[in-house]
């Protein structure tokens, strides 16, 4: 049977009852390689046409597809600039780099860039906006701009790459460079504004400390003028020595008064002063002599003898003189006690006055020491603050930055998307495969034909005894 003749597939596998049985190797269902080859040969024109049509369509689509250009700006982040040479923890570096990536894509950076670039008037970024006020338009453009940006960190490095995409290469480069400029300004502000605010607060605190020092100095000066103490820190022992001297005098006066009082309590005739008095001793000797003479004469003379009467009169006079002398000593002792008491009272008043004066001086010294301590403390705090003022002002000089621009974005020569060559190389094989598969699927499912012996043997279960090689004219059936 010739392969050029096509027979319709019967509705049942065995079209006539007396058909010969076919060997078991021809009965399994399925399509052989020969069947596929004959179908491919029968539909090669359609295959070529479909493949060429798809290739031409793919070329047209690729030609009409919008081009997307990307521009990349490179930045280097140095986290150690403001750390004073301290060792930076690894976790802090990763967090800091992630923060910089987020900051570059934040509203604080992108919204000013949108205003600078006037992207609200760019049809590429306003495409799809369904209407609303200016705020809604800015949010729409912000979302589209953020979708067109890619910020990546170099593997294991401190480099950040900002990639901006746009339909025009120059616009992509302009967008990338503008965002980088805004980001650098914002990063500079975030780094330096705290230092500037700290410098302002530090200056205000320094002024306040200076005023405190001035106020403390005025208090010390006023205290010196009021108290008359020029050297507050000096230990003035003159008043203390005076008090000690007066207390010693008071103690001596008290002892003298007690001694005088003790003298006046006993018999004055046998007192030490009386016994040590020359006059008293003379009078006592004279009295003793007169009494001895009286006793001697009384033995020989009568009681009314003039001589005895004279002796008795002399003895009475001597006794009176002796009593008078002892009375003088007693009066002198009383006078001495009174004088000692008066001296003691005066010394007691002087001691109390000196003690009050000393306490007043000590109180003034304590007050002066407190004021001087306040002045020293204020001066010490002011000095420490003044020593750190230069470093604070240097840090707030407005030149600190953690980010350095390594390279600006430049317009791309070739578009990044779509990759037409890659898509074409991928689409041509797919078009050829589709061109081969489409006619084959159509014939297998919708227009099955008999084209070779395998069609009869596999589909009908009929054994083919012979097959003619020459082709018969194609008439559409057998």
TALIN-V237436 format. One line per field, one symbol per residue. ss: DSSP state (h for helix, s for strand, l for the rest). psi: psi as a letter, one per 40 degrees, with the letter a starting at -180 (. if undefined). burial: + if it has 16 or more other ideal C-beta (glycine too) atoms within 10 Angstrom, else -. Layout:
ss: ???
psi: ???
burial: ???
This chain:
ss: lllllllllllllllllllllllhhhllllllhhhhhhhhhhlhhhhhhhhhhhhhhhhhhhhhlllssssssssssllllllllllllhhhhhhhhhhhhhhhllhhhhhhhhhhhlhhhlhhhhlllllllhhhhhhhhhhhhhhlssssslllllssssssssllhhhhhhhhhhhhhhhhhhhhhhhhhhhhhhhhhhhhhhhhhhhhhhhhhhhhhhhhhhhllllllllllhhhhhhhhhhhhhhhhhhhhhhhhhhhhllhhhlhhhhllhhhhhhhhhhhhhhhhhhhhhlllllllhhhhhhhhhhhhhhhhhhhhhhhhhhhhhhhhhhhhhhhhhhhhhhhhhhhhhhhhhhhhhhhhhhhhhhhhhhhhhhhhhhhhhhhhhhlllllllssssslllllllllsllhhhhhhhhhhhhhhhhhhhhhhhhhhlllllllhhhhhhhhllllllllllllllllll
psi: hieehhiihididhdidfhiiiideedhiihiddddddddddfddddddddddddddddddddehiihiihhihihhheedfefeihhidddddddddddddddeiddddddddddefeeehddeeheheiaaddddddddddddddeihhihihfieihhhhhiiehdddddddddddddddddddddddddddddddddddddddddddddddddddddddddddehdhdeihheddddddddddddddddddddddddddedahddeiddddehdddddddddddddddddddddddiidehddddddddddddddddddddddddddddddddddddddddddddddddddddddddddddddddddddddddddddddddddedddddddeeeehiehhhdiihihidiidiigdddddddddddddddddddddddddddghiheidddddddefhhhdihhdiiihheei.
burial: +-+-++---------------+---+--------+--++--++--++--++--++--+---------++++++++-+-+-----------------+--++-+++---++++++--+-++-+--+-----------++-+++-++--++-+-+----+-+++++++-++-++++++++++++++-+++--++--+---+--+---+--+--++--+--++--+---+-+--+------+---+--++-++--++-++--+--+----+--+--+--+--+--++-++--+---+-------------+--+--++--+--++--++--++--+--++--++-++--+--++--+---+--+--++-++--++-++--+---+--+------+--++----+++-----+--+--++---+------+---++-+++-+++--+-----++++++++++++++----------------
